[in-house]
Amino acid sequence: MKAADNSELRSVLKWDANGLIPAVVQDAQSKEVLMLAYMNEESLKLSIESGSTWFWSRSRNELWNKGATSGHTQRIVSLSYDCDGDTLLVRVQQQGPACHTGSYSCFYNAIELEGDHKAGGAAEQHAAEADRFEILGRLETIIAQRDAERPEGTYTSYLFDKGVDKILKKVGEESAEVIIAAKNEDNDELRSEASDLVFHLMVLLRERGLPLDAVMTELAGRHGKPTTNKMR
């Protein structure tokens, strides 16, 4: 969004009686909803100009720049408004936890549903079976949570704490283990080592800020395209 669009936005967006509009903040990589805050015209202008999130605190009656004191900043990847113009969606690269409690997302209090709609119910079970790649999305969210919260004693936190060189070393090691398992014609071993490789590769993607969706898009873009034979 360009700064020149500010005047147009003021007329398009529907501000409430206090001159505020809700802003849903989403992790651009994992797609997890992180928090809900409010913007006024000034905080929206600052967000657009700075590329980081600014909000209006209703309790303190002042502007606040997310992460200015905690270091848990949000770099804006995209900013859009809904069909009614009364809600903003802010996709960000989150540094550390988004919630003041230290949690990755503010939405960590689950409400159990009843009947076939409850967790583990027939409807959800059917949906899970229909999407055989659902676990990849769940794993991406868990990895993002570990990256943000860095709980002590978890292997994923250890990898992020050690940095990209350690993660790359593990990707290399697991790649070699996959090759060995395949050469040994041991599918049980291959299944286990391939799972380890996928996990470490996803940790690497998070470390580099590359969403799994980008990889899927790349694969989809290649589908149906002619391949080049480099053999002479």
DOFIFI-173619 format. One record per residue (C-alpha): x, y, z. Coordinates in steps of 0.02 Angstrom, whole numbers, plus 32768, in hexadecimal, padded with zeros to 4 digits. Layout:
% residues N
XYZ/...
END
This chain:
% residues 232
800080008000/804880A77FCD/80448141803B/7FEC819C7FAE/7F55812B7FC9/7F35816C8079/7EB281ED8049/7E53816C7FE3/7E5980F18073/7E0E816F80EA/7D728176807F/7D6980BD8054/7D7F80768104/7CEF80758180/7D2F80B88226/7CC8809F82C4/7C85812B8331/7D30813C8383/7D8C814682DD/7DCE809582EC/7DD07FFA827E/7DFB7F4782B6/7E9A7EFD826E/7EB07E408268/7F697E14826A/7F9D7D728214/80467D1B8206/806B7D26814C/80CE7C848153/806A7C0C81BF/7FC17C62819D/7F9C7C5E8259/7F307CED829A/7F9D7D44831B/7F387DD18367/7EAF7E528353/7ED47F0A8370/7E8D7FB1833A/7ECF803882C7/7E9E80ED82B0/7ECC8158821A/7F7381898266/7FAA80D98294/7F77809981E8/7FDD81248197/807480F98203/8061804081DB/805E80628121/80F280D88127/81608074819E/81377FC28168/811D7F8E821D/807A7F85827F/8039801B82DF/7F9680138340/7F29807F83AF/7F1D80468465/7E6A805B84A1/7E9E80438557/7F2F80BF8554/7EE9813484D0/7F8C813C8471/7FE780FB83D9/8055806383EF/80D48011837D/80CC7F548390/81717F1283D5/81BD7FBC83F9/81E07F8A84AE/81D87ECA84A6/82387EB48404/81AA7E4583C3/81947EAA8325/81227E8F8291/81607EB781E2/80CC7ED0816F/80C87E5F80D7/801C7E948098/7F8B7F0180CF/7ED97EF18090/7E267F1780C2/7D897EAD80B5/7CF47EBE8040/7C977F3080B8/7D2F7F9B80DC/7D197F878197/7DA87F1081C2/7E607F0C8195/7ECA7E718178/7F837E8A819D/7FF77DFD8169/809D7E0A81C2/81447DBA81E1/813C7DA3829D/81DA7DB18305/81C07D5383A8/81157D3B83FD/80847DA883C8/80287D9B846E/80597DFD850A/804D7D58856B/80E07D138509/80747CA3849C/808E7C9D83E1/7FD87CCD83C2/7F597D258431/7ED87CA283FE/7F107C0E8468/7E717BF284CE/7E0F7B698476/7D527B578487/7D177AA48474/7C877A8883FB/7BFF7A078412/7BBD797783AC/7C0A794E8304/7C5E79F88300/7CC879DE839C/7D8279B88391/7D957904835A/7CDF78FC8321/7CA778A78281/7C9F7947821B/7D4F797D8249/7D9178CD8232/7D4778C98183/7D967972815A/7E3F79378199/7E36789A8130/7E0679028097/7EA3796C80A7/7F3678F680B1/7FB0798880BA/7F5A79D78150/7FE979A281C1/80627A118161/7FFA7AAA8189/7FEE7A788240/80A97A578246/80CE7B0081F8/80677B54827F/80BE7AF3830B/816A7B1F82C5/81377BD782BA/80FB7BCE836F/81A07B8383A9/81FF7C098349/819B7C93839D/81927C50844F/82367BED845A/81FD7B7C84E9/828F7B2D8544/82B17A758529/82627A64847D/82C97A2783EB/827F7AA78373/82AE7B3683E7/835D7AEF83F1/836C7AF38334/83327BA88329/83A57BDB83B7/843B7B8C8360/84127BE382BC/84127BBF8203/84B97B6381FE/847B7ADF8278/83D77ACE821A/84337ABA8175/84A37A3581C3/840A79D381FA/83B979E2814E/8459799D8102/8462790F817F/83AD78DD8166/83C178E480A9/8451786880B8/83E877F8812A/835D77F680A7/83D977BF8023/841E77368093/837076F680BE/834076F08006/83E176947FDA/83BE76178066/831175FA801A/82C6761180C8/8221766E80B5/820276798170/82A976D08184/8288773980E9/81DF7772812D/822F77A881D1/82C378008182/8257785780FF/81E97899818C/828478DD81E4/82BC79318144/821379848126/821079C581D9/82BF7A0F81D0/829C7A598125/82027AB0816C/82697AF581FB/82E27B398179/82537B8A8119/82197BE081B9/82CA7C1981E0/82D67C678133/82277CB18138/81EA7C4C80A2/81367C0B80B2/81117B578083/808C7BA18011/81177BED7FA8/81607B407F8A/80B47AFC7F5D/809A7B8D7EE5/81427B687E94/81137AB17E7E/80697AE07E37/80BB7B597DBE/812C7ACF7D7D/809C7A577D5E/80807A3A7CA6/81197A9E7C70/81937A487BFA/82337A0F7C4E/82DF7A2F7C08/8354799E7BEA/840379D77C16/845179347BDD/84B579467B3D/
END
